Amino acid sequence: MSISVTGYTEAKIEGKWYCIDFFQYDMNGHVHHIPCIDGQSIVHTALQWDCDMDRIGVPTDLSPQVKAECTGRDGKLFGEDDPHWNPWHMVRGSWFGSVDLDQPEYCGYFPRQAVADYLSNPHDVTLDESDMIPVEEYRELPEEEKKAYQYYEYTSPYGNRSILRDFKRAVQARVDAWNSEIAFCKDHMQISLSDVRVLLIIG
């Protein structure tokens, strides 16, 4: 069964939460809210395994924009008055500021031909992490067998690290946009990642 994940970015400014997500006009002039993260099971797995994500109750201090996105046709927030369904989760801004996602996911020796194939067509070819030999194991190989491998640092485009790296970059882009376009016109309105929260609807 597929799981959907949608995340909305808010920043606390002068004691109040404001939505800092991006909004996009379509060809008919309708405005669409652009979540900072949006996906299905693979995204949920990355958040669940490698992100400091908390399950929370239905928030009572939402920004108007996020509240509008998370209100059903019955006029109630998702999960409200339903003890069997609580879709609300949160990632605190402190996680974005502390996590290091720049390091490669895998460091070791891959088959030389596999690396060549990947580098020649990285959009269609991926490396198989199970083919990687750790450095210590590589050192024990006979010299002739070593020639078939080369050292390579690799991050899978579909792995947890890539997903969370894109997630962090999306949130940082929103913080940067706020600081350059909104806070620029007002005193003491600059924000950082520590001022942010991402509210996740998981269902």
Backbone torsions as a table, in degrees:
resi	resn	phi	psi	omega
1	MET	NA	128.4	-176.3
2	SER	-75.1	146.4	177.3
3	ILE	-113.9	136.4	176.7
4	SER	-105.4	143.3	179.5
5	VAL	-132.3	127.6	176.0
6	THR	-135.3	130.7	-177.1
7	GLY	-121.0	138.4	-179.8
8	TYR	-120.6	138.1	-173.9
9	THR	-102.1	127.8	175.1
10	GLU	-127.9	151.9	175.7
11	ALA	-127.5	140.1	179.6
12	LYS	-90.7	117.3	-176.7
13	ILE	-129.2	120.5	-178.3
14	GLU	52.3	42.9	174.1
15	GLY	81.7	6.6	-176.9
16	LYS	-132.5	144.6	-179.9
17	TRP	-85.9	129.8	177.4
18	TYR	-121.8	139.6	175.6
19	CYS	-75.0	129.8	178.4
20	ILE	-118.9	19.0	176.6
21	ASP	-69.5	169.3	176.7
22	PHE	-90.4	153.7	177.5
23	PHE	-129.0	141.1	-173.2
24	GLN	-130.6	132.2	173.4
25	TYR	-81.0	137.8	172.1
26	ASP	-92.2	-174.9	-175.0
27	MET	-69.1	-15.2	178.7
28	ASN	-99.0	6.4	178.2
29	GLY	84.0	7.9	178.1
30	HIS	-85.7	140.8	-178.3
31	VAL	-93.2	133.5	179.9
32	HIS	-119.4	135.2	177.1
33	HIS	-78.0	127.2	-178.9
34	ILE	-101.0	107.9	179.9
35	PRO	-64.9	157.1	177.6
36	CYS	-80.2	-19.1	174.3
37	ILE	-151.1	139.7	-175.5
38	ASP	-154.9	121.2	-178.2
39	GLY	-174.1	-163.2	-177.0
40	GLN	-125.3	-140.8	-168.9
41	SER	-57.4	-40.4	-177.5
42	ILE	-64.2	-35.7	177.0
43	VAL	-70.6	-41.3	179.0
44	HIS	-61.7	-40.1	178.9
45	THR	-62.1	-44.1	179.4
46	ALA	-62.1	-43.3	179.3
47	LEU	-66.4	-40.5	-176.0
48	GLN	-70.0	-38.3	-175.1
49	TRP	-87.0	-39.7	-167.5
50	ASP	-125.5	17.7	-179.9
51	CYS	-131.2	144.8	178.8
52	ASP	-82.4	83.8	-175.0
53	MET	-110.7	130.2	-178.9
54	ASP	-111.1	140.7	169.9
55	ARG	-82.4	132.0	-177.7
56	ILE	-128.0	170.2	173.3
57	GLY	-79.8	178.7	177.7
58	VAL	-65.0	120.1	-176.4
59	PRO	-65.4	148.6	177.3
60	THR	-111.8	0.8	-174.9
61	ASP	-123.6	33.5	-177.8
62	LEU	-68.2	150.5	169.8
63	SER	-69.5	153.6	-178.7
64	PRO	-56.7	-37.0	-177.4
65	GLN	-67.7	-44.2	-179.9
66	VAL	-70.6	-37.1	177.6
67	LYS	-60.2	-41.4	179.2
68	ALA	-64.4	-39.3	-179.5
69	GLU	-68.6	-27.8	-172.2
70	CYS	-108.9	21.8	176.8
71	THR	-108.5	129.8	-178.3
72	GLY	-79.7	-179.6	-178.7
73	ARG	-66.3	-20.7	178.6
74	ASP	-83.3	2.9	178.4
75	GLY	82.1	7.4	-179.0
76	LYS	-110.4	148.8	176.2
77	LEU	-64.3	149.0	177.4
78	PHE	-54.0	131.9	178.3
79	GLY	84.7	-9.2	-179.8
80	GLU	-72.2	136.0	179.3
81	ASP	61.0	23.7	177.2
82	ASP	-132.3	95.2	-175.8
83	PRO	-66.7	-14.1	-177.9
84	HIS	-96.1	-2.6	-178.0
85	TRP	-140.4	111.2	174.9
86	ASN	-126.2	96.8	-174.6
87	PRO	-85.6	-1.1	-169.0
88	TRP	-85.6	127.9	173.6
89	HIS	-135.4	163.4	-178.1
90	MET	-143.5	141.5	169.7
91	VAL	-113.6	121.2	-178.7
92	ARG	-77.6	151.3	-179.6
93	GLY	-61.0	-27.6	-179.4
94	SER	-61.9	-29.1	178.5
95	TRP	-66.2	-43.2	-179.7
96	PHE	-61.8	-35.5	-178.3
97	GLY	-76.7	-20.1	-174.8
98	SER	-103.6	-24.0	-174.3
99	VAL	-80.7	140.1	177.2
100	ASP	-109.9	108.9	-177.4
101	LEU	-110.2	9.0	-176.5
102	ASP	-82.1	-21.0	-179.2
103	GLN	-72.5	147.9	178.8
104	PRO	-65.9	154.7	-177.5
105	GLU	-77.7	-34.0	-178.1
106	TYR	-132.7	133.6	177.3
107	CYS	-131.2	113.7	-179.2
108	GLY	177.4	-161.1	-176.1
109	TYR	-105.9	121.1	178.4
110	PHE	-107.3	157.7	174.1
111	PRO	-55.5	132.0	-174.0
112	ARG	-58.2	-40.7	-178.9
113	GLN	-67.4	-37.8	179.5
114	ALA	-63.6	-40.4	178.4
115	VAL	-65.4	-41.8	179.0
116	ALA	-62.0	-43.2	179.0
117	ASP	-63.3	-41.3	-179.5
118	TYR	-65.3	-45.7	-177.3
119	LEU	-67.3	-28.1	179.8
120	SER	-79.5	-20.0	-178.5
121	ASN	-152.8	65.7	-174.1
122	PRO	-67.2	-16.5	-179.4
123	HIS	-79.5	-23.4	-176.4
124	ASP	-117.2	-13.2	-176.2
125	VAL	-119.5	138.4	174.6
126	THR	-123.2	159.5	174.9
127	LEU	-88.8	144.4	177.4
128	ASP	-90.7	113.7	-176.0
129	GLU	-62.4	-26.6	179.9
130	SER	-68.9	-15.8	177.7
131	ASP	-84.5	-10.1	-177.0
132	MET	-73.7	138.1	176.1
133	ILE	-107.8	126.2	177.5
134	PRO	-60.7	156.8	-176.7
135	VAL	-56.4	-44.3	-177.9
136	GLU	-62.0	-40.6	179.5
137	GLU	-69.5	-37.2	179.1
138	TYR	-61.1	-40.1	-178.1
139	ARG	-62.4	-23.9	-178.1
140	GLU	-87.6	-8.0	-178.8
141	LEU	-71.9	151.5	171.7
142	PRO	-61.3	151.0	-175.4
143	GLU	-57.6	-36.9	-178.6
144	GLU	-67.3	-39.1	179.8
145	GLU	-69.9	-30.4	179.5
146	LYS	-59.9	-29.4	-176.6
147	LYS	-63.7	-21.2	-178.3
148	ALA	-83.3	-2.8	-176.8
149	TYR	-124.3	157.5	172.0
150	GLN	-143.6	150.4	-179.5
151	TYR	-72.7	136.4	179.3
152	TYR	-153.4	141.5	176.3
153	GLU	-105.3	124.2	-167.8
154	TYR	-135.7	138.7	171.7
155	THR	-124.3	120.2	-178.2
156	SER	-64.4	132.4	178.7
157	PRO	-65.9	-15.0	-180.0
158	TYR	-111.9	7.6	-177.8
159	GLY	-86.2	172.1	-177.6
160	ASN	-58.4	-40.4	-175.0
161	ARG	-66.1	-41.1	178.6
162	SER	-64.2	-41.7	-179.4
163	ILE	-63.2	-46.3	-178.4
164	LEU	-72.7	-31.1	175.9
165	ARG	-63.7	-44.7	177.3
166	ASP	-64.3	-37.6	177.9
167	PHE	-60.1	-50.1	-179.8
168	LYS	-63.2	-41.8	179.8
169	ARG	-63.5	-37.2	179.3
170	ALA	-65.6	-41.2	178.6
171	VAL	-68.6	-42.3	178.7
172	GLN	-61.8	-37.8	178.8
173	ALA	-62.1	-36.4	178.6
174	ARG	-70.3	-40.1	175.8
175	VAL	-62.8	-44.7	-179.7
176	ASP	-64.0	-40.6	180.0
177	ALA	-64.8	-42.1	177.4
178	TRP	-60.0	-47.1	-176.2
179	ASN	-67.0	-33.6	-177.3
180	SER	-86.2	-29.4	-174.1
181	GLU	-107.5	-31.3	-176.1
182	ILE	-104.3	-56.1	-176.9
183	ALA	-65.8	-22.9	179.8
184	PHE	-57.8	-30.4	-176.5
185	CYS	-91.9	-6.2	-176.4
186	LYS	-133.2	146.3	179.9
187	ASP	-77.7	145.4	172.9
188	HIS	59.1	33.5	-179.6
189	MET	-113.7	4.6	177.8
190	GLN	-63.7	142.9	178.7
191	ILE	-126.6	163.7	174.9
192	SER	-132.2	177.2	-179.8
193	LEU	-60.1	-29.1	-179.1
194	SER	-68.0	-16.2	179.4
195	ASP	-89.6	-1.2	-169.3
196	VAL	-103.4	153.3	164.6
197	ARG	-136.9	148.2	172.6
198	VAL	-113.9	121.8	177.9
199	LEU	-95.3	122.6	-175.9
200	LEU	-107.4	132.3	171.6
201	ILE	-103.9	115.2	-177.9
202	ILE	-118.3	121.0	-178.0
203	GLY	-150.3	NA	NA
